[in-house]
Amino acid sequence: KRGEASRELLAYLVDRVRVGAGEEQVYGTQFETVDGHFVPSPIADEAHVDRRRREVGLEPLSEYRLQLEALTTASAGE
């Protein structure tokens, strides 16, 4: 609220802390790999995650997953 951090970074921090504490994340920023595929860690009220992501300036969850997969593919090719 004081403008000390961006909304996007705060969303990542909130999710990281919640996942680390064994709780469901809010914004769907934290993923794990399962059988070589990115899967989001459990998300609270997943049906509305894209609305929450939009409110903090993040892209839809499906787009974010594609970006993660593209980064991994690019890194594997190096």
N, C-alpha and C positions, 0 to 999 in steps of 0.2 A: 504493500500500500504506500510505502514511502518512496518507491521507485529505486530501491537499492539493488534489485535484481529483476531481470526480465520475467515475464509471466511464463515463458517457455522453459527457462532454466529452473524456475521454482517448481513447475510441473514435474520435471525430471527428478529433482531433489525429493519431492514428496513421494513419488513412486519408489525411488531407490530406498528411502528410509522405511517405507511401509513393507516392501518386499523383504528387506533385510530383517524386519521384525516379524516376518511370517504372516503379514496381513495382505489383503488384496490391494492391488494398486488402483489408482483413481483414473489416471490418464493413459494407461497402456504404453508407457515408454520403455518398460523393462521386458526383455525377451530372454528366452533360453533356447538352446538348440536341442531338438529331439529328433533322433534319426536323421541328422543332417539338415533339418528344416527349422526355421525360426518360428517359435510359438510364444505368444505373449504369456508372461506369468499371469496368474489369476487376476481378473479385473472385477472390481465391485460394480454392479449395475452395468454390465457390459453392453446392454442394449442401447445405452445412452452415452457410451464413451466418445463417439465422434462429436457429439454436441459439446461435451466438456473439453475435448481437444480443440475444437474450433474457438471456444470462448477464451482460450489462452494462446491462440495463434499457432496451433499445431495442425498439420495436415491430417486427413483421415487415417485411421489405423491401417487400412489396407494399403494405402500409398506408402506409409512408413515401413511396413513389412517389406514391400518391394524394394525400397531404398536399402534396407539392411541386407537383403539377399543380393542386390547388385554390388554392394560394397564387398561382400564376402566372395562373390564370384570374381570380382576384379582383383582382390587380394590373392586369391588362389592361383590366378594366372601370372602372377609376378615371378 
